Amino acid sequence: MTIGNQSKVVRRLCLQGVKEESSTVLAEGLVLSHVRSLIVVRGSMEIPSLEEFRHLRVLDLMDCSELKDRHLENIVRLFQLRYLNLKGTEISKLPEQIGCLGCLEVLDVRGTSLKELPASIVNLRKLLHLLVSHAVKFPDGIAKMQALETLEDVRISVQPFDFLCGLGQLMNLRNLRLIIDFRVESDTEDTNALREDRNKAIVSSLCKLGTQNLRSLTIWLQRNLLHGESLCLPTLEDLSFYLSAFPQVPAWMGSLRNLQRLRLAVERLKQDDLCTLGALPSLLFLDLNQTESNRKLRFSDEVGFRFLNTFIYHGYLKPVDLMFGTGSMPKLEKLELHEFRMVEANSLGFGIENLPCLTSVKCIGVKGDDDIVEAVKTVMERGVSTHPNHPSLLFQKLLL
């Protein structure tokens, strides 16, 4: 912070925390009522009273170890506040009247001890981006927050039924990250019916969002939830699934005409699955995990992937027989093969000579007999050296 000799009026203030044996102290005489932006960098320091910052628009307290619930008591008086970052602090609750912050556009409470949001949160009609921790429970009335464009990281199992239904009414939502894990104590008829009702509600909401403005969807999926469902998500450009593998590529994915990026785990990939993915006309990035199969995977000009730029394959240390044929993935530049096991020497080079735009190859976590692994490495080195583009090569054997 630099202060001129003529005035101690401050517009932007950044406080740097220090080691615990000392503390940061504000210079005397500073006029804080005109501060528009206050950033407290991580460290040990005394949090200034927010009463002095009447015109504050940006408040960034990320990773501030000294921040306690009591420091936020007067935050509801900051009527011009637009950005509030509490990520990585020890707060356990927000003021009940936080809904009075009518200008607030960004709220980040990830990595805190917060368990639920105040009921008045739904009155933040200008809030664009809301980022929470997995355990945070929402109040009823999420459908009122029509300005929301980003919502992360919401755990479905702790949300009221009203949230599951109201989520689909957020017509401006563009980015959504969910943890879908319907927790029940036992598999009785009643609990199974409850799980089914909640599952139907979230599927219905996702389909509504997918026909509006949703562009990016990330889901951490427990067990086989959603596996038997058909989703309608024509507006999606980025789709990621984590934790749970699908038995095969869901048929509904073939309708994602605007999809550019896809992360997906499949138990047993079949040639039809590759054709479904290859037919996606806008796909540029594919991160594909195969968890259970040692089937041969053959990519050819008939499979598709006409515009794919990056292909990442995870083999989960299972045997893999992978080959790129002539005309396959004509635009591919980056190829990454992770955690796979070589058992035969008949596809050592994977056919990389048939990828004309290739610029980078990574083989990470290669497992197998030493002689086969060395043979693969030798063939790959020869392949990149003779390739017209001379792509870079990173080859790492699995270290146990």
C-alpha positions as CSV (number, residue, x, y, z in Angstrom):
1,M,0.0,0.0,0.0
2,T,1.3,3.4,-1.0
3,I,0.0,6.6,0.7
4,G,0.9,10.1,-0.7
5,N,1.8,13.0,1.5
6,Q,-1.3,15.0,0.6
7,S,-3.9,12.5,1.6
8,K,-4.5,9.4,3.6
9,V,-7.8,8.5,1.8
10,V,-7.5,4.9,0.5
11,R,-9.4,3.3,-2.3
12,R,-7.8,-0.1,-2.5
13,L,-6.3,-1.7,0.6
14,C,-4.2,-5.0,0.7
15,L,-3.1,-6.2,4.1
16,Q,-0.3,-8.8,4.2
17,G,-0.3,-11.2,7.1
18,V,2.9,-12.1,8.9
19,K,4.2,-14.8,11.3
20,E,2.4,-15.4,14.5
21,E,4.9,-13.8,16.8
22,S,4.0,-10.4,15.3
23,S,1.0,-8.8,13.7
24,T,0.0,-6.4,11.0
25,V,-1.2,-3.0,12.2
26,L,-3.0,-0.3,10.1
27,A,-1.2,3.0,9.9
28,E,-2.8,5.7,12.0
29,G,-5.0,8.3,10.4
30,L,-6.1,6.3,7.4
31,V,-9.5,7.3,6.0
32,L,-11.2,3.9,5.4
33,S,-14.7,5.1,4.6
34,H,-13.8,5.4,0.8
35,V,-12.1,2.0,0.5
36,R,-13.6,0.1,-2.4
37,S,-11.5,-3.1,-2.2
38,L,-10.1,-4.8,0.8
39,I,-7.9,-7.9,0.4
40,V,-6.3,-9.6,3.4
41,V,-3.5,-11.9,2.3
42,R,-3.1,-15.1,4.4
43,G,-1.2,-14.9,7.6
44,S,-1.7,-13.7,11.2
45,M,-3.1,-10.3,11.7
46,E,-5.9,-8.5,13.5
47,I,-9.0,-8.2,11.3
48,P,-10.1,-4.6,11.0
49,S,-13.7,-3.7,11.9
50,L,-15.9,-3.7,8.8
51,E,-17.9,-0.8,10.2
52,E,-15.3,1.6,8.8
53,F,-15.6,0.3,5.2
54,R,-19.0,1.8,4.4
55,H,-18.4,1.8,0.6
56,L,-16.7,-1.5,0.2
57,R,-17.4,-3.4,-3.0
58,V,-14.7,-6.2,-2.9
59,L,-13.9,-8.1,0.3
60,D,-11.4,-10.9,-0.1
61,L,-10.5,-12.8,3.2
62,M,-9.4,-16.1,1.6
63,D,-7.3,-18.3,3.9
64,C,-7.3,-15.6,6.6
65,S,-6.6,-17.8,9.7
66,E,-7.8,-15.1,12.2
67,L,-11.3,-14.7,10.7
68,K,-14.1,-15.7,13.1
69,D,-17.9,-15.5,12.9
70,R,-17.9,-12.4,15.0
71,H,-15.9,-10.5,12.4
72,L,-18.9,-10.8,10.0
73,E,-21.5,-9.4,12.3
74,N,-21.5,-6.0,10.6
75,I,-21.1,-7.2,7.0
76,V,-24.8,-6.8,6.3
77,R,-24.3,-3.1,6.4
78,L,-22.0,-3.1,3.4
79,F,-24.8,-2.4,1.0
80,Q,-22.5,-1.9,-2.0
81,L,-20.6,-5.1,-1.6
82,R,-20.3,-7.1,-4.8
83,Y,-17.6,-9.7,-4.1
84,L,-17.2,-11.7,-0.9
85,N,-14.5,-14.4,-0.6
86,L,-14.4,-16.4,2.6
87,K,-12.7,-19.5,1.1
88,G,-10.4,-21.4,3.5
89,T,-11.4,-19.6,6.6
90,E,-12.8,-21.0,9.9
91,I,-16.2,-19.4,9.7
92,S,-19.1,-21.7,10.7
93,K,-22.1,-19.5,10.0
94,L,-23.1,-16.5,7.9
95,P,-25.2,-13.6,9.3
96,E,-28.9,-14.3,9.2
97,Q,-29.5,-11.0,7.3
98,I,-27.0,-11.7,4.6
99,G,-29.9,-11.4,2.1
100,C,-29.7,-7.6,2.7
101,L,-26.6,-7.4,0.5
102,G,-28.6,-6.7,-2.5
103,C,-25.6,-5.9,-4.8
104,L,-23.7,-9.1,-4.0
105,E,-22.6,-10.9,-7.2
106,V,-20.0,-13.4,-6.0
107,L,-20.0,-15.5,-2.7
108,D,-17.3,-18.1,-2.1
109,V,-17.5,-20.1,1.1
110,R,-15.6,-23.2,0.0
111,G,-13.3,-24.9,2.5
112,T,-15.0,-23.4,5.6
113,S,-16.9,-24.9,8.5
114,L,-20.2,-23.7,7.2
115,K,-23.0,-26.3,7.4
116,E,-26.0,-24.4,6.1
117,L,-26.9,-21.2,4.4
118,P,-29.2,-18.6,6.1
119,A,-32.8,-18.6,4.8
120,S,-32.3,-15.0,3.5
121,I,-29.6,-16.1,1.0
122,V,-32.4,-16.6,-1.6
123,N,-33.0,-12.9,-1.5
124,L,-29.7,-12.2,-3.2
125,R,-31.3,-11.5,-6.5
126,K,-28.1,-10.2,-8.2
127,L,-25.9,-13.1,-7.1
128,L,-24.2,-14.6,-10.1
129,H,-21.6,-17.0,-8.7
130,L,-22.2,-19.1,-5.5
131,L,-19.4,-21.5,-4.5
132,V,-20.0,-23.8,-1.4
133,S,-18.4,-26.8,0.3
134,H,-19.9,-30.3,0.0
135,A,-21.6,-30.3,3.4
136,V,-23.5,-27.0,3.0
137,K,-27.3,-27.3,3.1
138,F,-29.4,-24.8,1.1
139,P,-32.7,-23.4,2.4
140,D,-36.0,-23.6,0.5
141,G,-36.5,-21.1,-2.3
142,I,-33.4,-21.7,-4.6
143,A,-35.7,-20.9,-7.6
144,K,-35.8,-17.2,-6.5
145,M,-32.1,-16.8,-7.3
146,Q,-32.7,-16.3,-11.0
147,A,-29.4,-14.4,-11.6
148,L,-27.2,-17.4,-10.7
149,E,-24.8,-18.4,-13.5
150,T,-22.4,-20.6,-11.5
151,L,-23.3,-23.0,-8.7
152,E,-20.5,-25.2,-7.1
153,D,-20.1,-27.7,-5.2
154,V,-23.5,-28.9,-4.1
155,R,-24.1,-32.2,-2.4
156,I,-27.5,-33.6,-3.3
157,S,-27.9,-35.9,-0.2
158,V,-28.0,-33.0,2.3
159,Q,-30.4,-30.8,0.3
160,P,-34.2,-30.5,0.8
161,F,-36.5,-31.8,-1.8
162,D,-37.5,-28.2,-2.7
163,F,-33.9,-27.6,-3.8
164,L,-33.9,-30.6,-6.1
165,C,-37.0,-29.3,-7.9
166,G,-36.1,-25.6,-7.8
167,L,-32.7,-26.2,-9.3
168,G,-34.2,-26.7,-12.7
169,Q,-35.9,-23.3,-12.6
170,L,-32.6,-21.4,-12.6
171,M,-32.9,-20.3,-16.2
172,N,-29.5,-18.4,-16.4
173,L,-27.4,-21.2,-14.8
174,R,-24.4,-21.9,-17.0
175,N,-21.9,-23.8,-14.7
176,L,-23.0,-26.5,-12.3
177,R,-21.0,-28.9,-10.1
178,L,-22.9,-31.6,-8.1
179,I,-22.2,-34.5,-5.8
180,I,-25.0,-37.0,-6.3
181,D,-25.0,-39.5,-3.4
182,F,-28.4,-40.2,-2.0
183,R,-27.6,-41.5,1.5
184,V,-30.1,-43.7,3.3
185,E,-29.7,-45.8,6.5
186,S,-31.3,-49.0,5.0
187,D,-32.7,-50.4,1.8
188,T,-36.4,-50.6,2.9
189,E,-39.3,-50.1,0.6
190,D,-39.8,-46.6,1.9
191,T,-36.2,-45.5,1.6
192,N,-36.0,-47.0,-1.9
193,A,-39.1,-45.0,-2.9
194,L,-37.6,-41.8,-1.3
195,R,-34.3,-42.4,-3.2
196,E,-36.3,-42.9,-6.5
197,D,-38.3,-39.7,-6.0
198,R,-35.2,-37.7,-5.3
199,N,-33.4,-39.2,-8.3
200,K,-36.3,-38.3,-10.6
201,A,-36.4,-34.8,-9.2
202,I,-32.7,-34.2,-9.9
203,V,-32.9,-35.8,-13.4
204,S,-35.9,-33.6,-14.2
205,S,-34.0,-30.5,-13.1
206,L,-30.9,-31.4,-15.1
207,C,-33.0,-31.9,-18.2
208,K,-34.6,-28.5,-17.7
209,L,-31.3,-26.8,-17.3
210,G,-29.9,-28.7,-20.3
211,T,-32.5,-27.1,-22.6
212,Q,-31.9,-23.5,-21.3
213,N,-28.4,-22.0,-20.8
214,L,-26.3,-24.7,-19.1
215,R,-22.9,-25.0,-20.6
216,S,-20.7,-26.9,-18.1
217,L,-21.8,-29.8,-15.9
218,T,-19.6,-31.7,-13.5
219,I,-20.9,-34.6,-11.5
220,W,-19.3,-36.7,-8.8
221,L,-21.5,-39.8,-9.0
222,Q,-22.0,-42.4,-6.4
223,R,-22.5,-46.0,-7.5
224,N,-25.0,-46.5,-10.3
225,L,-27.1,-43.4,-9.7
226,L,-28.2,-41.9,-13.0
227,H,-26.9,-44.9,-15.0
228,G,-30.3,-46.0,-16.1
229,E,-31.5,-42.4,-16.8
230,S,-31.8,-40.6,-20.1
231,L,-30.6,-37.0,-19.9
232,C,-31.5,-34.3,-22.4
233,L,-28.6,-31.8,-22.4
234,P,-28.4,-30.3,-25.9
235,T,-26.8,-27.0,-24.7
236,L,-23.8,-28.6,-22.9
237,E,-20.3,-27.8,-24.0
238,D,-18.4,-29.3,-21.1
239,L,-19.4,-32.6,-19.3
240,S,-17.4,-34.4,-16.6
241,F,-18.2,-37.5,-14.5
242,Y,-16.1,-38.6,-11.6
243,L,-16.0,-41.5,-9.1
244,S,-18.4,-43.9,-10.7
245,A,-18.0,-45.7,-14.1
246,F,-20.9,-46.3,-16.5
247,P,-21.4,-49.9,-17.7
248,Q,-21.1,-48.5,-21.3
249,V,-21.4,-45.1,-23.0
250,P,-25.0,-43.9,-22.4
251,A,-27.0,-43.7,-25.6
252,W,-28.2,-40.2,-24.7
253,M,-24.6,-38.8,-25.0
254,G,-24.9,-39.3,-28.7
255,S,-27.3,-36.3,-28.8
256,L,-24.8,-33.8,-27.3
257,R,-24.2,-31.9,-30.5
258,N,-22.5,-28.9,-28.9
259,L,-20.2,-30.9,-26.5
260,Q,-16.6,-29.8,-26.8
261,R,-15.1,-31.4,-23.7
262,L,-15.9,-34.8,-22.1
263,R,-14.5,-36.7,-19.1
264,L,-16.1,-40.1,-18.6
265,A,-15.4,-43.5,-17.0
266,V,-16.7,-46.7,-18.7
267,E,-16.4,-50.2,-17.3
268,R,-16.1,-52.1,-20.7
269,L,-15.6,-50.0,-23.8
270,K,-17.0,-51.6,-27.0
271,Q,-16.5,-50.5,-30.6
272,D,-20.1,-49.1,-30.6
273,D,-19.2,-46.9,-27.6
274,L,-16.3,-45.4,-29.6
275,C,-18.6,-44.8,-32.5
276,T,-21.1,-43.0,-30.3
277,L,-18.4,-40.7,-28.9
278,G,-16.6,-40.3,-32.3
279,A,-19.9,-39.1,-33.9
280,L,-20.0,-36.0,-31.6
281,P,-19.5,-33.3,-34.1
282,S,-18.0,-30.6,-31.8
283,L,-15.8,-32.8,-29.5
284,L,-12.3,-31.3,-29.0
285,F,-11.2,-32.9,-25.7
286,L,-11.8,-36.5,-24.5
287,D,-10.6,-37.9,-21.1
288,L,-11.7,-41.5,-21.2
289,N,-11.3,-44.0,-18.3
290,Q,-11.8,-47.8,-18.8
291,T,-12.0,-49.7,-15.6
292,E,-12.8,-53.4,-16.3
293,S,-11.9,-54.4,-19.8
294,N,-8.9,-55.7,-21.8
295,R,-10.8,-55.4,-25.1
296,K,-9.0,-54.3,-28.2
297,L,-9.7,-50.7,-29.0
298,R,-9.4,-49.7,-32.7
299,F,-9.7,-46.2,-34.0
300,S,-10.2,-45.7,-37.7
301,D,-11.6,-43.1,-40.1
302,E,-15.0,-44.9,-39.6
303,V,-15.1,-44.2,-35.9
304,G,-15.1,-40.4,-36.2
305,F,-13.4,-37.9,-33.9
306,R,-12.9,-35.6,-36.8
307,F,-12.0,-32.5,-34.8
308,L,-10.6,-34.1,-31.6
309,N,-7.5,-32.2,-30.4
310,T,-6.7,-33.9,-27.1
311,F,-7.2,-37.6,-26.1
312,I,-6.4,-38.8,-22.6
313,Y,-6.9,-42.5,-21.8
314,H,-6.7,-44.1,-18.4
315,G,-6.4,-47.9,-18.3
316,Y,-6.5,-48.5,-14.5
317,L,-3.5,-50.8,-14.9
318,K,-5.6,-53.2,-16.9
319,P,-4.2,-54.8,-20.1
320,V,-4.8,-52.7,-23.2
321,D,-4.5,-53.2,-26.9
322,L,-4.8,-49.8,-28.4
323,M,-4.3,-48.9,-32.1
324,F,-4.9,-45.8,-34.2
325,G,-5.5,-46.7,-37.8
326,T,-5.1,-44.6,-41.0
327,G,-7.4,-41.6,-41.0
328,S,-8.3,-41.8,-37.3
329,M,-8.4,-38.6,-35.3
330,P,-7.0,-36.4,-38.1
331,K,-6.8,-33.2,-35.9
332,L,-5.3,-34.9,-32.8
333,E,-2.4,-32.9,-31.3
334,K,-2.0,-34.3,-27.7
335,L,-2.1,-38.0,-26.8
336,E,-1.9,-39.1,-23.1
337,L,-2.0,-42.8,-22.0
338,H,-2.1,-43.3,-18.2
339,E,-1.9,-46.4,-16.0
340,F,-2.1,-49.2,-18.5
341,R,-0.5,-52.6,-18.7
342,M,1.2,-54.1,-21.7
343,V,1.0,-57.9,-22.1
344,E,1.7,-58.3,-25.8
345,A,4.1,-56.8,-28.2
346,N,1.8,-56.6,-31.2
347,S,0.7,-53.0,-30.7
348,L,3.8,-51.4,-29.2
349,G,3.6,-48.1,-31.0
350,F,-0.2,-47.6,-30.9
351,G,-0.1,-46.4,-34.6
352,I,1.0,-42.9,-33.7
353,E,2.4,-42.6,-37.2
354,N,-1.3,-42.4,-38.4
355,L,-1.9,-39.2,-36.4
356,P,-0.7,-36.5,-38.7
357,C,-1.2,-33.5,-36.4
358,L,0.4,-35.0,-33.3
359,T,2.7,-32.7,-31.3
360,S,2.8,-34.3,-27.8
361,V,2.8,-37.9,-26.5
362,K,2.7,-39.0,-22.9
363,C,2.8,-42.6,-21.6
364,I,2.6,-42.4,-17.8
365,G,2.4,-45.3,-15.4
366,V,3.2,-48.1,-17.9
367,K,3.1,-51.5,-16.3
368,G,4.3,-54.9,-17.6
369,D,7.3,-57.2,-17.9
370,D,10.5,-55.2,-18.2
371,D,11.3,-56.5,-21.6
372,I,7.9,-55.5,-23.0
373,V,8.0,-52.1,-21.3
374,E,11.4,-51.4,-22.8
375,A,10.2,-52.6,-26.2
376,V,7.3,-50.2,-26.0
377,K,9.6,-47.3,-25.0
378,T,12.0,-48.1,-27.9
379,V,9.2,-48.2,-30.4
380,M,7.6,-45.0,-29.1
381,E,11.0,-43.2,-29.3
382,R,11.5,-44.4,-32.8
383,G,7.9,-43.4,-33.7
384,V,8.2,-39.8,-32.5
385,S,11.7,-39.4,-34.2
386,T,10.3,-40.5,-37.6
387,H,7.0,-38.7,-37.3
388,P,6.9,-35.6,-39.6
389,N,6.0,-33.3,-36.6
390,H,8.7,-34.9,-34.2
391,P,6.2,-34.7,-31.3
392,S,7.6,-34.6,-27.8
393,L,7.6,-37.8,-25.7
394,L,7.3,-38.4,-22.0
395,F,7.5,-42.1,-21.0
396,Q,7.3,-43.1,-17.4
397,K,7.3,-46.7,-16.2
398,L,5.0,-47.4,-13.2
399,L,7.1,-47.3,-10.0
400,L,5.8,-49.7,-7.3
